[in-house]
């Protein structure tokens, strides 16, 4: 196993949108042969699985009010909260390896993490079920995998000193009228691993914890002793391109809810609106409206009004110019909404 250094210009990256896109680049573009490992820390964010509906999993108003990023990963699994108290690890496996790394086998990736945690004093940490690492019968890591050809990424999140209250609020959805078929999160009792470490490790910062974990994983005395691939300027150019095209767009992070491909957030005087749409060609074929600006009855009515409407600004303005909608959000609100939903906005 070797380490893949994901720092840029010698500085760690804490941007969750950037970090969550790295596995896609590493297994689809760079494809370093063998078994690599990346380990990073994110700023406050909620990470959702590729097949999840964010409005059924996440308190979107809380995220916006508290500057918590919403990031959709390219693998499955449930919604999780990240902050500077978490540590994310991903095994990047390309082709055959000589260390037993195998697609679908979570134990082979969990065991080295558990061994390292045991060496740091968390002797009661263990693998439970298929892919959860637990301590004191509480989960501190859930693992997931994503595959591309002969390459795959397998990893999870270590809850070291995470803000548990923020996690609870962020992962408590406020929408109650969502129905559909998608992967729903399995809510578990969670606990930080920090208090289970030996006393000499409990005062570590998350960055220091990362260093200690790596030293134990690779059985070395200093990080420079680890075989390491450092991402180059050429690597970052491709990563930046992927971010601009997909991973740093609202249509990916918010709009890729099952059955939808476009998302618009609209701030109005009366409140906020989240609008998920399926747009085929220039036609809106399916709509879901959420938020505080409209009551449930009017939101449903707006969904029907927008269905089978073109994303042309003039047509949107015409379809939205209804007395019931003017009463709810006013003429100025209708103008803002039409512009935000239109092709001219892009």
N, C-alpha and C positions, 0 to 999 in steps of 0.2 A: 504494500500500500504506500502511496505517496501523497503529499499534500499539494493542493492547488491554491496558491495565494491569490485571493480575490481583491486585494487592496489596489488602489489606483494612485499613481504618483506617490507611493510610499505611505498612503493614508487609508485607514479602514473605511469601508462603505457602510453606512447605516440606512441608506434609502431602501425601504422594503420593496419598492417596485423594481429597482435595479437588481437587488439580491435575488428576488424570486424568479427573475428571468434567466439567471445564470445557468441553471441546470439544463434549460432548453438549448442554450448555446453549446454547452459542454457535451451533450449527447447527440446533437444534430449537426454541429458545425466543426468544432475543434476535435472531438473524438480521440483524445489521447489514449492509446492502448493500455489496458490494465485496470487497476483499481485505484482511483483517486479519491480524495476527500476534500470537501470544502466545509468551512465552519465560519459563521458570521453572526452578527447581532443586528437587529432591526430597530428603527425608531417605532413609536407606537403605531400599531396597524392591526387590522383584522385580515387574515388570510383565509380565503374560501376555496373550496374544491371546484374543479372545472365543471362539475355537474350540479352545482348548488344554486338555488334561488336566494339571492342575498336578502331579499325582503322577508323571507321566511326564517332566516338565520341570524340576521344582524340588526341592531338598533341603529339604523342609518342616521336619524337625527342626532343621536349621541355622538356618532363618529364625526359629523360635520361640526357640531358645537365644540368638540374637544380636539379638533385637528388630528384625528386618527385616520390614517390612510386605509382605503379599502383596496385589497389586492387579490386578484384571482390567479391562482397557480395553475400550471398546466397538468397537474396530477389530480387524482381523486382525493377522497378523504373529507373530513368535516371542517367546519369553521373553527379557527383558533385565533387567540389574541397574542400579539407579540409586543414587547417593549424592550427597553435597554436591559431589563432583567432576565431576558431569554437568550438562549444560545441555540442556533439552528445548525444542524449538521446534515450533510448529504454525501452519500457514497456515490461516486460517479464511476460506473463500471462499463468498460468498452471491450467487447470480445471476451476471450477466455482468460481466466486468471488462475494462479496456483494457490489461492488462499481460501477456496471454497465459496467465494461470492457467487450467489445464484439468484436469478430472478424469482420472486415470490417467497423467498426464504428470509423472513424478518429476523429469525434468531441469529443467523450468521452475522448480521449487522448490529443487532442489539447486544450480543455478548461482549464485543470489545468495549462498547460504551459502559456496560455494567462492570466489567473488570476494572476500567479506569475509575469509575465512581467508587467501587469497593476500595481501591488503593487510596482514594481520598477520604475514606472513612464512612461512606454511605453503604454499610454492609447489608442493610435490609432492602436495598433496591433490587428489583427483580422484573423479569418479563412475565406478564400475565396475559393469557389468551393469545390472540394472533399477533398483535402488534403494539400493545401498550406496555410501557415501563411504569411500574408503580412503586410507591414507598408508603408504608403505614396504611396500606389498602387504598391509597389515593394515587391517581395518575399524575405523573409529572412529564411524561412524553408519550405522544402518539406518533406512529410512523406511517409513511405512505410511500408508494413507488410509482414511477412513470417510465414507460419503455418506448424506444424508438429503434427499430431494427435490431442490431446486435448490441445496442447500448441501452443502459437504463440508469436512473437515479433512484436511490433509496435512502430516506432519512427521516428526521423528525425534529421536534422542538424540545429542548431541555428547559423546563421551568426552574430557573435558579433563584431569582429574587423578583419575580414578576408581581405587578400590582394586581392582586386578585380581585379587588373591588372594581377596578376599571374593566377587567376581563368580564366580570359578571354583568356589568351594565352594557358593555359593548355587544355581548353575545345574547342579549335579551331582546328579541324582536318585538316591535310594537305593532306591526301589521297583523290583523287577526282575520282577514278575509281571503287569505291566499290558499288556493287549492291547486294540486297538480302533482306530477310524477317527477321527482328529482331526488338526489341523495340528501337525506336529512342527517344532521349531526346527532351523534349519540352523546348526550350530555352526561358528563362524568364528574364525580368529586375530584378536585384537583388540589395539588399541594406543591409548594416549592421544595427543591432538594437541598437548599442551602443549610437549613438547620440540622440536616442529617449528616453533614460532613463532619470530619474531625474538627475539634475546636480551632486548630491552627489554620484551617481553610475557611472558616465561617466569616472572616472579615474581608475576604477577597472581593474585589469589584468584579462585575461580569467579564470584563476584558481579561483580568487576571485569572479568573476561573477558566476562561477559554485556553489561556496559555498552559495552565496546570493540567487541564484535560488532555491537551495535545501531547504534552510531555509524557503523560502516562500511557496514552494510546500508542505512541511510537517508541516508548521505552528508551528515551534519550534524556540527557541532562540539560540541553538547551535547544531552542527552536531551530537554530542554524544547523543542527545535526540532522534535521529531517530532510529527506529528499523532497524537493519542492519545485513545482512548475509555477512561474510567475506570469500572470496574464500580461500580454504585451500591448503596445499601442494598436497593433493590427487586430488583436482580439477585441479590444474595447471599441474599435471602429465598427465591427460587426454587431457587437452587443448594442451599441448606440442605435444602429440602424433597426435592429429588431424592436427596440423600445419604441422608437418613433413610429414604426409601422403597426405595432400591435400592443405590446405589453404596457405601454405608458398612455393608453387611450381609454377614455371612459366607455367606449363601445366594447372593449374587452373586459375591463374590470367590473363595470356595472351592467352593460348591455347583453353580455353572453349568458343571461339567465336562460334556463331551458325554454325553448320556443321563441326566443327574442334575439335580435342581433344589433339593436341600437338603443341607446339610453340618453335621455336628456334630463338634466336637473334645472328646474326653473324657480327662481326666487321671485316671489310676488309680494305685494304689500300685505295681502291677506294671509300669507304663509308660503310654504314650500310645496313644490310638486315634483315627484319623480315619475317620469314617463318611460316605460319600456315599450319598444315597438319591434315588430317584425316587418322589415322593409324589403320588398321584393321588386327589383327594378326601381321604379319611382312610386310604388304603391304601398301604403301602410295596410298590411293584411291582418294584423293582430295588435292589440294595445292593452297595456295594464297601467293604471294610474294610481299613484300612492301619494301620501303626504298630508299636510295640515291645512292646505288652502281650501280644500273642498270636503264636504261631508260625503259619506259613502254613497248615497243615492246619486248625487251630482257627479261623483267620480265615475260611477258605472255608466251614467248617461253620456259623459264625455268619451268614454271608451267606445261606445257605440257610434258616436258622432264621428270619431276619427277613423274608424275601421273602413277600409276601402276608399280612403282619401289619398290623393297624391301629396307628395311632400313639396309640391310647388307652393310658394308663398301666397300667391293670389287665391288659389283654391283653398288653402288652409284658412285664410282670413275669411273667406266666404262661408266655409263650413262651421267656423267657430263663432260667427256673428249671430248668436242666438240669444233671445231675451233671458232665458234661464241662466246662461253662462255670464252674460253681462251683469246680472244681478249678483252673481257669486264673486266675480273677480274684476268687474268693470271693463270698460272699453280699453283702457291702458293695459290691463292684465291680458286681455285677448290679443292685443297687438304684440306684447312680449312673448306670449305662448306660441303664437303663429310663427314668429321669427325664429324662435329657438328650435322648433320642430321642422323647419323648412330646409330644403336643400341649399338655399342661399346662405344659411348660417354656417355651412361647412367651409 
